[in-house]
């Protein structure tokens, strides 16, 4: 794609928005009140707004390699805190995708330089579920299953975050959801994770319920 076409496309996009509503950008500038926080992969094929069919202002978005939720990552923790405490989102979505390069790297370990530390959490997911994964003979199905298990583990990491737990005890929100995007079909797949039940399993260690 020609670099200069990006700005041409921007002008066309502006004209298209104004053709439907002359006050579109004035209204957009007033603020945001999304009900969803979407945590997805940085992969250029997986664009949250497009695959969800939503408009600017409707979804707060964070993306990184392999949709990781890492306890020591100030970036993701800041995003979650802002989304929960200030935007008061009702739903947090962790969305992985099939054919994810980060997940493939975890299945085929090698020295990847700076990426080694980032992928360590994902490789831990493989380690946690190695018995199940190694029992899957078909390499593609094993790959796909690790994508799904990674989403589940990152959802569990979400429920460990103090900002999320405080909000739960006050309001019952946000609800946590795990999705996978199938790049071969364009379909969003809800993994039907029951994170409230997951929290019951780990709360003896991770529960931060305030004491009276």
Backbone as JSON Lines, residues from 0, in Angstrom:
{"i":0,"aa":"X","n":[0.84,-1.2,0.0],"ca":[0.0,0.0,0.0],"c":[0.87,1.24,0.0]}
{"i":1,"aa":"X","n":[0.55,2.19,-0.83],"ca":[1.29,3.45,-0.92],"c":[1.05,4.25,0.36]}
{"i":2,"aa":"X","n":[2.14,4.67,1.01],"ca":[2.05,5.41,2.27],"c":[1.15,6.64,2.14]}
{"i":3,"aa":"X","n":[1.29,7.38,1.05],"ca":[0.53,8.62,0.88],"c":[-0.97,8.38,0.76]}
{"i":4,"aa":"X","n":[-1.35,7.17,0.37],"ca":[-2.77,6.87,0.23],"c":[-3.49,6.84,1.57]}
{"i":5,"aa":"X","n":[-2.71,6.67,2.63],"ca":[-3.32,6.66,3.95],"c":[-4.02,7.99,4.22]}
{"i":6,"aa":"X","n":[-3.36,9.09,3.87],"ca":[-3.95,10.41,4.12],"c":[-5.09,10.71,3.15]}
{"i":7,"aa":"X","n":[-4.98,10.17,1.95],"ca":[-6.08,10.3,1.0],"c":[-7.3,9.54,1.52]}
{"i":8,"aa":"X","n":[-7.05,8.34,2.05],"ca":[-8.14,7.55,2.61],"c":[-8.77,8.24,3.81]}
{"i":9,"aa":"X","n":[-7.93,8.93,4.6],"ca":[-8.44,9.67,5.75],"c":[-9.39,10.78,5.32]}
{"i":10,"aa":"X","n":[-9.04,11.49,4.26],"ca":[-9.9,12.56,3.76],"c":[-11.24,11.99,3.27]}
{"i":11,"aa":"X","n":[-11.18,10.85,2.61],"ca":[-12.42,10.21,2.13],"c":[-13.28,9.75,3.3]}
{"i":12,"aa":"X","n":[-12.62,9.24,4.34],"ca":[-13.33,8.78,5.54],"c":[-14.03,9.95,6.22]}
{"i":13,"aa":"X","n":[-13.35,11.08,6.33],"ca":[-13.94,12.28,6.94],"c":[-15.16,12.72,6.13]}
{"i":14,"aa":"X","n":[-15.0,12.77,4.81],"ca":[-16.11,13.19,3.94],"c":[-17.3,12.26,4.08]}
{"i":15,"aa":"X","n":[-17.01,10.95,4.19],"ca":[-18.09,9.97,4.32],"c":[-18.85,10.16,5.63]}
{"i":16,"aa":"X","n":[-18.14,10.4,6.71],"ca":[-18.79,10.61,8.01],"c":[-19.62,11.88,8.02]}
{"i":17,"aa":"X","n":[-19.09,12.95,7.44],"ca":[-19.79,14.22,7.43],"c":[-21.0,14.21,6.5]}
{"i":18,"aa":"X","n":[-20.94,13.37,5.49],"ca":[-22.07,13.3,4.56],"c":[-23.32,12.76,5.25]}
{"i":19,"aa":"X","n":[-23.11,11.94,6.26],"ca":[-24.24,11.38,7.0],"c":[-24.64,12.21,8.2]}
{"i":20,"aa":"X","n":[-23.68,12.98,8.73],"ca":[-23.94,13.79,9.93],"c":[-22.88,14.89,10.01]}
{"i":21,"aa":"X","n":[-23.29,16.13,9.77],"ca":[-22.34,17.24,9.78],"c":[-21.71,17.46,11.15]}
{"i":22,"aa":"X","n":[-22.37,17.0,12.19],"ca":[-21.85,17.17,13.55],"c":[-21.14,15.92,14.07]}
{"i":23,"aa":"X","n":[-20.81,15.0,13.19],"ca":[-20.24,13.71,13.61],"c":[-19.02,13.9,14.51]}
{"i":24,"aa":"X","n":[-18.06,14.7,14.1],"ca":[-16.82,14.84,14.87],"c":[-17.01,15.73,16.09]}
{"i":25,"aa":"X","n":[-17.95,16.67,16.03],"ca":[-18.27,17.46,17.21],"c":[-18.82,16.55,18.3]}
{"i":26,"aa":"X","n":[-19.68,15.64,17.9],"ca":[-20.26,14.7,18.87],"c":[-19.21,13.72,19.38]}
{"i":27,"aa":"X","n":[-18.31,13.3,18.48],"ca":[-17.25,12.36,18.87],"c":[-16.3,12.99,19.89]}
{"i":28,"aa":"X","n":[-16.09,14.3,19.76],"ca":[-15.14,15.0,20.63],"c":[-15.69,15.22,22.04]}
{"i":29,"aa":"X","n":[-16.97,14.98,22.25],"ca":[-17.56,15.22,23.55],"c":[-17.11,14.22,24.61]}
{"i":30,"aa":"X","n":[-16.65,13.05,24.17],"ca":[-16.19,12.05,25.13],"c":[-16.58,10.65,24.71]}
{"i":31,"aa":"X","n":[-16.18,9.69,25.53],"ca":[-16.47,8.29,25.23],"c":[-17.14,7.63,26.43]}
{"i":32,"aa":"X","n":[-18.01,6.68,26.14],"ca":[-18.65,5.91,27.21],"c":[-18.87,4.48,26.74]}
{"i":33,"aa":"X","n":[-17.79,3.8,26.36],"ca":[-17.94,2.41,25.87],"c":[-18.32,1.46,26.99]}
{"i":34,"aa":"X","n":[-19.06,0.42,26.64],"ca":[-19.42,-0.6,27.61],"c":[-18.49,-1.81,27.55]}
{"i":35,"aa":"X","n":[-17.58,-1.8,26.57],"ca":[-16.72,-2.96,26.34],"c":[-15.24,-2.57,26.38]}
{"i":36,"aa":"X","n":[-14.45,-3.38,27.05],"ca":[-13.0,-3.34,26.91],"c":[-12.6,-4.59,26.13]}
{"i":37,"aa":"X","n":[-11.94,-4.39,25.01],"ca":[-11.5,-5.49,24.15],"c":[-9.99,-5.61,24.26]}
{"i":38,"aa":"X","n":[-9.52,-6.79,24.64],"ca":[-8.08,-7.07,24.71],"c":[-7.78,-8.12,23.65]}
{"i":39,"aa":"X","n":[-7.05,-7.71,22.62],"ca":[-6.81,-8.61,21.5],"c":[-5.35,-8.63,21.08]}
{"i":40,"aa":"X","n":[-5.09,-9.32,19.99],"ca":[-3.74,-9.46,19.46],"c":[-3.41,-8.3,18.52]}
{"i":41,"aa":"X","n":[-2.13,-7.99,18.42],"ca":[-1.67,-6.92,17.54],"c":[-1.68,-7.31,16.06]}
{"i":42,"aa":"X","n":[-1.94,-8.56,15.77],"ca":[-1.94,-9.05,14.39],"c":[-2.76,-8.12,13.49]}
{"i":43,"aa":"X","n":[-2.18,-7.73,12.36],"ca":[-2.81,-6.76,11.47],"c":[-4.09,-7.26,10.82]}
{"i":44,"aa":"X","n":[-4.32,-8.57,10.88],"ca":[-5.54,-9.14,10.28],"c":[-6.73,-9.1,11.21]}
{"i":45,"aa":"X","n":[-6.48,-8.75,12.48],"ca":[-7.54,-8.86,13.49],"c":[-7.85,-7.47,14.03]}
{"i":46,"aa":"X","n":[-8.71,-6.74,13.34],"ca":[-9.07,-5.39,13.73],"c":[-10.41,-5.4,14.46]}
{"i":47,"aa":"X","n":[-10.39,-5.01,15.71],"ca":[-11.54,-5.17,16.6],"c":[-12.8,-4.52,16.08]}
{"i":48,"aa":"X","n":[-12.72,-3.24,15.67],"ca":[-13.92,-2.54,15.24],"c":[-14.57,-3.22,14.04]}
{"i":49,"aa":"X","n":[-13.75,-3.65,13.09],"ca":[-14.28,-4.28,11.88],"c":[-14.98,-5.6,12.21]}
{"i":50,"aa":"X","n":[-14.3,-6.47,12.95],"ca":[-14.86,-7.8,13.18],"c":[-16.06,-7.76,14.13]}
{"i":51,"aa":"X","n":[-16.16,-6.72,14.96],"ca":[-17.3,-6.58,15.85],"c":[-18.42,-5.74,15.24]}
{"i":52,"aa":"X","n":[-18.1,-5.02,14.17],"ca":[-19.1,-4.18,13.53],"c":[-19.53,-3.01,14.39]}
{"i":53,"aa":"X","n":[-18.57,-2.4,15.1],"ca":[-18.9,-1.3,16.0],"c":[-18.33,0.02,15.48]}
{"i":54,"aa":"X","n":[-18.8,1.11,16.07],"ca":[-18.41,2.45,15.66],"c":[-17.37,3.02,16.63]}
{"i":55,"aa":"X","n":[-16.64,4.07,16.22],"ca":[-15.74,4.75,17.14],"c":[-16.48,5.21,18.39]}
{"i":56,"aa":"X","n":[-15.88,4.97,19.55],"ca":[-16.5,5.36,20.8],"c":[-17.25,4.24,21.5]}
{"i":57,"aa":"X","n":[-17.43,3.1,20.83],"ca":[-18.22,2.02,21.41],"c":[-17.38,0.95,22.1]}
{"i":58,"aa":"X","n":[-16.08,0.88,21.8],"ca":[-15.23,-0.15,22.4],"c":[-13.88,0.45,22.77]}
{"i":59,"aa":"X","n":[-13.45,0.23,24.01],"ca":[-12.11,0.62,24.46],"c":[-11.19,-0.55,24.12]}
{"i":60,"aa":"X","n":[-10.06,-0.28,23.49],"ca":[-9.28,-1.37,22.9],"c":[-7.82,-1.35,23.37]}
{"i":61,"aa":"X","n":[-7.34,-2.55,23.7],"ca":[-5.92,-2.76,23.97],"c":[-5.47,-3.97,23.17]}
{"i":62,"aa":"X","n":[-4.33,-3.84,22.49],"ca":[-3.82,-4.97,21.7],"c":[-2.33,-5.17,21.99]}
{"i":63,"aa":"X","n":[-1.92,-6.42,22.06],"ca":[-0.5,-6.75,22.18],"c":[-0.28,-8.12,21.54]}
{"i":64,"aa":"X","n":[0.96,-8.54,21.48],"ca":[1.27,-9.82,20.85],"c":[0.64,-10.97,21.65]}
{"i":65,"aa":"X","n":[-0.23,-11.71,20.98],"ca":[-0.89,-12.9,21.54],"c":[-1.83,-12.59,22.69]}
{"i":66,"aa":"X","n":[-2.4,-11.38,22.7],"ca":[-3.43,-10.98,23.68],"c":[-3.12,-11.43,25.1]}
{"i":67,"aa":"X","n":[-1.95,-11.0,25.58],"ca":[-1.5,-11.39,26.91],"c":[-1.98,-10.43,28.0]}
{"i":68,"aa":"X","n":[-2.27,-10.97,29.17],"ca":[-2.59,-10.18,30.35],"c":[-1.55,-10.55,31.4]}
{"i":69,"aa":"X","n":[-0.52,-9.73,31.5],"ca":[0.65,-10.05,32.33],"c":[0.65,-9.15,33.56]}
{"i":70,"aa":"X","n":[0.77,-9.75,34.73],"ca":[0.63,-9.02,36.0],"c":[1.61,-7.86,36.13]}
{"i":71,"aa":"X","n":[2.81,-8.0,35.56],"ca":[3.83,-6.96,35.7],"c":[3.84,-5.95,34.55]}
{"i":72,"aa":"X","n":[2.88,-6.05,33.65],"ca":[2.81,-5.14,32.51],"c":[1.99,-3.91,32.89]}
{"i":73,"aa":"X","n":[2.66,-2.79,33.1],"ca":[1.96,-1.57,33.5],"c":[0.98,-1.1,32.43]}
{"i":74,"aa":"X","n":[1.26,-1.4,31.18],"ca":[0.39,-0.97,30.1],"c":[-1.0,-1.6,30.24]}
{"i":75,"aa":"X","n":[-1.05,-2.92,30.29],"ca":[-2.35,-3.6,30.38],"c":[-3.04,-3.27,31.69]}
{"i":76,"aa":"X","n":[-2.29,-3.17,32.78],"ca":[-2.91,-2.85,34.06],"c":[-3.5,-1.45,34.08]}
{"i":77,"aa":"X","n":[-2.84,-0.5,33.43],"ca":[-3.36,0.86,33.33],"c":[-4.64,0.9,32.49]}
{"i":78,"aa":"X","n":[-4.63,0.14,31.41],"ca":[-5.81,0.07,30.54],"c":[-7.0,-0.5,31.31]}
{"i":79,"aa":"X","n":[-6.78,-1.6,32.02],"ca":[-7.87,-2.23,32.77],"c":[-8.38,-1.29,33.86]}
{"i":80,"aa":"X","n":[-7.47,-0.66,34.59],"ca":[-7.89,0.25,35.65],"c":[-8.74,1.39,35.1]}
{"i":81,"aa":"X","n":[-8.28,2.01,34.01],"ca":[-9.02,3.13,33.42],"c":[-10.39,2.67,32.93]}
{"i":82,"aa":"X","n":[-10.4,1.51,32.28],"ca":[-11.65,1.0,31.73],"c":[-12.66,0.7,32.82]}
{"i":83,"aa":"X","n":[-12.19,0.11,33.92],"ca":[-13.09,-0.32,34.99],"c":[-13.49,0.84,35.9]}
{"i":84,"aa":"X","n":[-12.51,1.64,36.32],"ca":[-12.78,2.67,37.31],"c":[-13.34,3.96,36.72]}
{"i":85,"aa":"X","n":[-12.91,4.32,35.52],"ca":[-13.33,5.61,34.94],"c":[-14.4,5.44,33.86]}
{"i":86,"aa":"X","n":[-14.19,4.49,32.95],"ca":[-15.2,4.27,31.91],"c":[-16.34,3.39,32.4]}
{"i":87,"aa":"X","n":[-16.06,2.62,33.46],"ca":[-17.05,1.72,34.06],"c":[-17.65,0.76,33.02]}
{"i":88,"aa":"X","n":[-16.76,0.1,32.29],"ca":[-17.21,-0.85,31.28],"c":[-17.97,-1.99,31.93]}
{"i":89,"aa":"X","n":[-18.92,-2.54,31.19],"ca":[-19.73,-3.64,31.69],"c":[-19.15,-5.01,31.31]}
{"i":90,"aa":"X","n":[-18.29,-5.02,30.28],"ca":[-17.76,-6.28,29.77],"c":[-16.28,-6.12,29.43]}
{"i":91,"aa":"X","n":[-15.49,-7.13,29.78],"ca":[-14.09,-7.22,29.33],"c":[-13.98,-8.47,28.47]}
{"i":92,"aa":"X","n":[-13.48,-8.3,27.27],"ca":[-13.35,-9.38,26.3],"c":[-11.88,-9.65,26.04]}
{"i":93,"aa":"X","n":[-11.45,-10.88,26.19],"ca":[-10.13,-11.3,25.71],"c":[-10.36,-12.09,24.43]}
{"i":94,"aa":"X","n":[-9.8,-11.59,23.33],"ca":[-10.04,-12.23,22.03],"c":[-8.73,-12.68,21.4]}
{"i":95,"aa":"X","n":[-8.56,-13.99,21.29],"ca":[-7.43,-14.55,20.56],"c":[-7.84,-14.82,19.12]}
{"i":96,"aa":"X","n":[-6.94,-15.38,18.36],"ca":[-7.29,-15.74,16.98],"c":[-6.47,-16.93,16.52]}
{"i":97,"aa":"X","n":[-7.1,-17.75,15.7],"ca":[-6.39,-18.87,15.11],"c":[-5.31,-18.33,14.16]}
{"i":98,"aa":"X","n":[-4.26,-19.12,13.96],"ca":[-3.1,-18.75,13.15],"c":[-2.3,-17.61,13.8]}
{"i":99,"aa":"X","n":[-2.28,-17.58,15.12],"ca":[-1.55,-16.55,15.86],"c":[-0.06,-16.88,15.9]}
{"i":100,"aa":"X","n":[0.76,-15.95,15.45],"ca":[2.21,-16.16,15.42],"c":[2.82,-16.33,16.79]}
{"i":101,"aa":"X","n":[2.3,-15.6,17.79],"ca":[2.81,-15.73,19.14],"c":[2.55,-17.1,19.71]}
{"i":102,"aa":"X","n":[1.37,-17.64,19.46],"ca":[1.03,-18.97,19.95],"c":[1.88,-20.02,19.24]}
{"i":103,"aa":"X","n":[2.1,-19.84,17.95],"ca":[2.94,-20.78,17.21],"c":[4.36,-20.79,17.77]}
{"i":104,"aa":"X","n":[4.84,-19.62,18.17],"ca":[6.19,-19.53,18.74],"c":[6.28,-20.31,20.05]}
{"i":105,"aa":"X","n":[5.19,-20.33,20.82],"ca":[5.19,-21.08,22.08],"c":[5.22,-22.58,21.83]}
{"i":106,"aa":"X","n":[4.62,-23.02,20.73],"ca":[4.62,-24.44,20.38],"c":[5.95,-24.88,19.78]}
{"i":107,"aa":"X","n":[6.69,-23.92,19.24],"ca":[7.97,-24.23,18.59],"c":[9.05,-23.33,19.18]}
{"i":108,"aa":"X","n":[9.47,-23.62,20.41],"ca":[10.38,-22.72,21.13],"c":[11.72,-22.52,20.42]}
{"i":109,"aa":"X","n":[12.13,-21.26,20.41],"ca":[13.43,-20.88,19.88],"c":[13.8,-19.54,20.49]}
{"i":110,"aa":"X","n":[15.07,-19.16,20.37],"ca":[15.52,-17.89,20.92],"c":[15.01,-16.76,20.03]}
{"i":111,"aa":"X","n":[14.13,-15.92,20.58],"ca":[13.53,-14.83,19.81],"c":[13.92,-13.47,20.35]}
{"i":112,"aa":"X","n":[15.04,-13.42,21.08],"ca":[15.54,-12.13,21.55],"c":[14.59,-11.48,22.54]}
{"i":113,"aa":"X","n":[14.26,-10.21,22.31],"ca":[13.41,-9.45,23.22],"c":[12.06,-10.1,23.44]}
{"i":114,"aa":"X","n":[11.6,-10.85,22.46],"ca":[10.29,-11.51,22.58],"c":[10.29,-12.64,23.59]}
{"i":115,"aa":"X","n":[11.45,-13.14,23.97],"ca":[11.5,-14.28,24.9],"c":[10.74,-14.0,26.19]}
{"i":116,"aa":"X","n":[11.01,-12.83,26.8],"ca":[10.36,-12.53,28.08],"c":[8.87,-12.33,27.92]}
{"i":117,"aa":"X","n":[8.45,-11.74,26.79],"ca":[7.02,-11.52,26.56],"c":[6.28,-12.85,26.37]}
{"i":118,"aa":"X","n":[6.91,-13.76,25.64],"ca":[6.27,-15.04,25.33],"c":[6.34,-16.04,26.48]}
{"i":119,"aa":"X","n":[7.06,-15.69,27.55],"ca":[7.2,-16.62,28.66],"c":[5.84,-16.98,29.25]}
{"i":120,"aa":"X","n":[4.96,-15.99,29.4],"ca":[3.63,-16.26,29.95],"c":[2.86,-17.22,29.05]}
{"i":121,"aa":"X","n":[2.97,-17.05,27.75],"ca":[2.29,-17.93,26.81],"c":[2.89,-19.33,26.85]}
{"i":122,"aa":"X","n":[4.19,-19.42,27.0],"ca":[4.82,-20.73,27.11],"c":[4.42,-21.42,28.41]}
{"i":123,"aa":"X","n":[4.15,-20.61,29.44],"ca":[3.63,-21.17,30.69],"c":[2.25,-21.81,30.45]}
{"i":124,"aa":"X","n":[1.43,-21.18,29.6],"ca":[0.13,-21.76,29.29],"c":[0.31,-23.14,28.67]}
{"i":125,"aa":"X","n":[1.27,-23.25,27.77],"ca":[1.58,-24.55,27.17],"c":[2.02,-25.53,28.25]}
{"i":126,"aa":"X","n":[2.84,-25.09,29.16],"ca":[3.33,-25.96,30.23],"c":[2.19,-26.43,31.12]}
{"i":127,"aa":"X","n":[1.27,-25.52,31.47],"ca":[0.14,-25.87,32.33],"c":[-0.73,-26.96,31.7]}
{"i":128,"aa":"X","n":[-0.83,-26.92,30.37],"ca":[-1.77,-27.81,29.66],"c":[-1.03,-28.79,28.74]}
{"i":129,"aa":"X","n":[0.22,-29.05,29.04],"ca":[1.03,-29.85,28.12],"c":[0.49,-31.25,27.91]}
{"i":130,"aa":"X","n":[-0.03,-31.87,28.96],"ca":[-0.55,-33.23,28.83],"c":[-1.68,-33.28,27.82]}
{"i":131,"aa":"X","n":[-2.62,-32.33,27.93],"ca":[-3.73,-32.28,26.98],"c":[-3.24,-31.97,25.57]}
{"i":132,"aa":"X","n":[-2.36,-31.0,25.44],"ca":[-1.91,-30.57,24.12],"c":[-1.08,-31.63,23.41]}
{"i":133,"aa":"X","n":[-0.17,-32.24,24.15],"ca":[0.69,-33.26,23.53],"c":[-0.09,-34.5,23.12]}
{"i":134,"aa":"X","n":[-1.27,-34.68,23.7],"ca":[-2.11,-35.83,23.33],"c":[-2.86,-35.59,22.02]}
{"i":135,"aa":"X","n":[-2.85,-34.36,21.52],"ca":[-3.52,-34.03,20.26],"c":[-2.55,-34.3,19.12]}
{"i":136,"aa":"X","n":[-2.8,-35.31,18.33],"ca":[-1.87,-35.7,17.28],"c":[-1.84,-34.74,16.1]}
{"i":137,"aa":"X","n":[-2.98,-34.2,15.74],"ca":[-3.06,-33.28,14.61],"c":[-2.45,-31.94,15.0]}
{"i":138,"aa":"X","n":[-1.39,-31.52,14.3],"ca":[-0.66,-30.31,14.65],"c":[-1.53,-29.06,14.59]}
{"i":139,"aa":"X","n":[-2.41,-28.98,13.6],"ca":[-3.28,-27.81,13.47],"c":[-4.26,-27.73,14.62]}
{"i":140,"aa":"X","n":[-4.84,-28.87,15.0],"ca":[-5.79,-28.89,16.1],"c":[-5.08,-28.55,17.42]}
{"i":141,"aa":"X","n":[-3.83,-28.99,17.56],"ca":[-3.06,-28.66,18.76],"c":[-2.81,-27.15,18.83]}
{"i":142,"aa":"X","n":[-2.46,-26.57,17.69],"ca":[-2.24,-25.14,17.56],"c":[-3.52,-24.38,17.94]}
{"i":143,"aa":"X","n":[-4.63,-24.78,17.37],"ca":[-5.91,-24.11,17.64],"c":[-6.29,-24.23,19.12]}
{"i":144,"aa":"X","n":[-6.04,-25.4,19.7],"ca":[-6.4,-25.6,21.1],"c":[-5.57,-24.72,22.02]}
{"i":145,"aa":"X","n":[-4.31,-24.51,21.71],"ca":[-3.49,-23.63,22.54],"c":[-3.98,-22.19,22.43]}
{"i":146,"aa":"X","n":[-4.44,-21.79,21.26],"ca":[-5.05,-20.46,21.11],"c":[-6.21,-20.31,22.1]}
{"i":147,"aa":"X","n":[-7.07,-21.33,22.17],"ca":[-8.23,-21.28,23.05],"c":[-7.83,-21.31,24.53]}
{"i":148,"aa":"X","n":[-6.88,-22.16,24.86],"ca":[-6.42,-22.26,26.25],"c":[-5.74,-20.97,26.69]}
{"i":149,"aa":"X","n":[-5.04,-20.33,25.77],"ca":[-4.4,-19.06,26.09],"c":[-5.44,-18.0,26.43]}
{"i":150,"aa":"X","n":[-6.53,-17.95,25.67],"ca":[-7.6,-17.01,25.97],"c":[-8.15,-17.26,27.37]}
{"i":151,"aa":"X","n":[-8.39,-18.53,27.68],"ca":[-8.92,-18.88,29.01],"c":[-7.98,-18.43,30.12]}
{"i":152,"aa":"X","n":[-6.69,-18.69,29.96],"ca":[-5.72,-18.32,31.0],"c":[-5.63,-16.8,31.16]}
{"i":153,"aa":"X","n":[-5.75,-16.06,30.05],"ca":[-5.68,-14.61,30.14],"c":[-6.94,-14.05,30.79]}
{"i":154,"aa":"X","n":[-8.08,-14.72,30.6],"ca":[-9.3,-14.33,31.3],"c":[-9.14,-14.54,32.8]}
{"i":155,"aa":"X","n":[-8.49,-15.64,33.17],"ca":[-8.21,-15.89,34.58],"c":[-7.29,-14.8,35.13]}
{"i":156,"aa":"X","n":[-6.32,-14.39,34.34],"ca":[-5.43,-13.3,34.77],"c":[-6.2,-12.0,34.97]}
{"i":157,"aa":"X","n":[-7.24,-11.78,34.16],"ca":[-8.07,-10.6,34.34],"c":[-8.75,-10.61,35.71]}
{"i":158,"aa":"X","n":[-9.29,-11.76,36.11],"ca":[-10.02,-11.8,37.38],"c":[-9.09,-11.71,38.59]}
{"i":159,"aa":"X","n":[-7.8,-11.83,38.39],"ca":[-6.85,-11.65,39.49],"c":[-6.57,-10.17,39.77]}
{"i":160,"aa":"X","n":[-6.89,-9.29,38.82],"ca":[-6.54,-7.87,38.92],"c":[-7.39,-7.17,39.98]}
{"i":161,"aa":"X","n":[-6.76,-6.43,40.85],"ca":[-7.46,-5.81,41.97],"c":[-8.56,-4.85,41.53]}
{"i":162,"aa":"X","n":[-8.33,-4.08,40.48],"ca":[-9.35,-3.13,40.02],"c":[-10.62,-3.86,39.59]}
{"i":163,"aa":"X","n":[-10.45,-5.0,38.97],"ca":[-11.6,-5.79,38.52],"c":[-12.35,-6.34,39.72]}
{"i":164,"aa":"X","n":[-11.63,-6.88,40.69],"ca":[-12.28,-7.46,41.87],"c":[-13.02,-6.41,42.69]}
{"i":165,"aa":"X","n":[-12.42,-5.24,42.85],"ca":[-13.1,-4.17,43.6],"c":[-14.43,-3.82,42.94]}
{"i":166,"aa":"X","n":[-14.4,-3.72,41.62],"ca":[-15.62,-3.39,40.88],"c":[-16.67,-4.49,41.03]}
{"i":167,"aa":"X","n":[-16.21,-5.74,40.99],"ca":[-17.13,-6.88,41.17],"c":[-17.89,-6.77,42.48]}
{"i":168,"aa":"X","n":[-17.15,-6.5,43.55],"ca":[-17.78,-6.48,44.86],"c":[-18.72,-5.28,45.02]}
{"i":169,"aa":"X","n":[-18.48,-4.22,44.28],"ca":[-19.33,-3.03,44.37],"c":[-20.53,-3.1,43.44]}
{"i":170,"aa":"X","n":[-20.33,-3.6,42.21],"ca":[-21.37,-3.48,41.18],"c":[-21.76,-4.8,40.52]}
{"i":171,"aa":"X","n":[-20.94,-5.82,40.64],"ca":[-21.19,-7.08,39.92],"c":[-20.64,-7.07,38.5]}
{"i":172,"aa":"X","n":[-20.03,-5.96,38.11],"ca":[-19.42,-5.83,36.79],"c":[-17.93,-5.51,36.96]}
{"i":173,"aa":"X","n":[-17.14,-5.78,35.91],"ca":[-17.48,-6.21,34.55],"c":[-17.6,-7.73,34.44]}
{"i":174,"aa":"X","n":[-18.34,-8.17,33.43],"ca":[-18.39,-9.57,33.07],"c":[-17.19,-9.87,32.16]}
{"i":175,"aa":"X","n":[-16.61,-11.06,32.31],"ca":[-15.41,-11.43,31.55],"c":[-15.79,-12.45,30.48]}
{"i":176,"aa":"X","n":[-15.32,-12.24,29.26],"ca":[-15.65,-13.11,28.13],"c":[-14.38,-13.52,27.38]}
{"i":177,"aa":"X","n":[-14.37,-14.75,26.9],"ca":[-13.27,-15.25,26.09],"c":[-13.74,-15.59,24.69]}
{"i":178,"aa":"X","n":[-13.13,-14.97,23.69],"ca":[-13.5,-15.18,22.3],"c":[-12.29,-15.63,21.49]}
{"i":179,"aa":"X","n":[-12.56,-16.25,20.36],"ca":[-11.53,-16.53,19.35],"c":[-12.06,-16.06,18.0]}
{"i":180,"aa":"X","n":[-11.21,-15.39,17.24],"ca":[-11.55,-14.97,15.88],"c":[-10.91,-15.96,14.91]}
{"i":181,"aa":"X","n":[-11.74,-16.53,14.04],"ca":[-11.25,-17.48,13.04],"c":[-10.91,-16.71,11.77]}
{"i":182,"aa":"X","n":[-9.63,-16.54,11.5],"ca":[-9.22,-15.74,10.34],"c":[-9.56,-16.43,9.02]}
{"i":183,"aa":"X","n":[-9.83,-17.73,9.07],"ca":[-10.15,-18.47,7.85],"c":[-11.61,-18.28,7.42]}
{"i":184,"aa":"X","n":[-12.47,-17.95,8.39],"ca":[-13.9,-17.8,8.09],"c":[-14.45,-16.42,8.42]}
{"i":185,"aa":"X","n":[-13.73,-15.66,9.25],"ca":[-14.21,-14.36,9.68],"c":[-15.13,-14.42,10.88]}
{"i":186,"aa":"X","n":[-15.37,-15.62,11.42],"ca":[-16.33,-15.77,12.5],"c":[-15.71,-15.52,13.87]}
{"i":187,"aa":"X","n":[-16.51,-14.89,14.74],"ca":[-16.17,-14.76,16.14],"c":[-16.76,-15.95,16.89]}
{"i":188,"aa":"X","n":[-15.94,-16.58,17.72],"ca":[-16.38,-17.76,18.47],"c":[-16.35,-17.43,19.96]}
{"i":189,"aa":"X","n":[-17.49,-17.52,20.61],"ca":[-17.56,-17.33,22.05],"c":[-17.22,-18.65,22.72]}
{"i":190,"aa":"X","n":[-16.17,-18.68,23.5],"ca":[-15.75,-19.91,24.16],"c":[-16.65,-20.3,25.32]}
{"i":191,"aa":"X","n":[-17.63,-19.46,25.63],"ca":[-18.6,-19.78,26.68],"c":[-17.91,-20.06,28.02]}
{"i":192,"aa":"X","n":[-16.91,-19.27,28.33],"ca":[-16.21,-19.44,29.6],"c":[-17.08,-18.93,30.74]}
{"i":193,"aa":"X","n":[-17.04,-19.61,31.86],"ca":[-17.81,-19.21,33.03],"c":[-16.83,-18.7,34.08]}
{"i":194,"aa":"X","n":[-16.51,-17.39,33.95],"ca":[-15.43,-16.85,34.76],"c":[-15.81,-16.71,36.23]}
{"i":195,"aa":"X","n":[-17.1,-16.56,36.52],"ca":[-17.5,-16.53,37.93],"c":[-17.15,-17.85,38.61]}
{"i":196,"aa":"X","n":[-17.37,-18.95,37.88],"ca":[-17.02,-20.26,38.43],"c":[-15.5,-20.43,38.5]}
{"i":197,"aa":"X","n":[-14.8,-19.89,37.5],"ca":[-13.34,-19.95,37.52],"c":[-12.81,-19.22,38.75]}
{"i":198,"aa":"X","n":[-13.43,-18.07,39.07],"ca":[-12.97,-17.3,40.21],"c":[-13.15,-18.08,41.51]}
{"i":199,"aa":"X","n":[-14.24,-18.84,41.61],"ca":[-14.46,-19.65,42.79],"c":[-13.32,-20.64,42.99]}
{"i":200,"aa":"X","n":[-12.76,-21.12,41.89],"ca":[-11.67,-22.11,41.96],"c":[-10.37,-21.49,42.47]}
{"i":201,"aa":"X","n":[-10.16,-20.2,42.18],"ca":[-8.86,-19.59,42.52],"c":[-8.97,-18.56,43.63]}
{"i":202,"aa":"X","n":[-10.19,-18.32,44.16],"ca":[-10.35,-17.2,45.08],"c":[-9.61,-17.4,46.4]}
{"i":203,"aa":"X","n":[-9.36,-18.66,46.81],"ca":[-8.63,-18.86,48.06],"c":[-7.22,-18.28,48.0]}
{"i":204,"aa":"X","n":[-6.73,-18.1,46.77],"ca":[-5.39,-17.52,46.6],"c":[-5.47,-16.07,46.13]}
{"i":205,"aa":"X","n":[-6.4,-15.77,45.22],"ca":[-6.4,-14.48,44.55],"c":[-7.51,-13.53,45.0]}
{"i":206,"aa":"X","n":[-8.41,-13.99,45.86],"ca":[-9.53,-13.15,46.28],"c":[-9.03,-11.95,47.09]}
{"i":207,"aa":"X","n":[-9.46,-10.75,46.67],"ca":[-9.04,-9.53,47.36],"c":[-10.23,-8.84,48.01]}
{"i":208,"aa":"X","n":[-11.23,-9.61,48.4],"ca":[-12.42,-9.02,49.03],"c":[-12.01,-8.21,50.24]}
{"i":209,"aa":"X","n":[-12.48,-6.94,50.3],"ca":[-12.08,-6.1,51.43],"c":[-12.6,-6.63,52.75]}
{"i":210,"aa":"X","n":[-11.78,-6.51,53.77],"ca":[-12.19,-6.96,55.11],"c":[-12.91,-5.82,55.82]}
{"i":211,"aa":"X","n":[-13.86,-6.18,56.66],"ca":[-14.63,-5.16,57.38],"c":[-13.91,-4.71,58.63]}
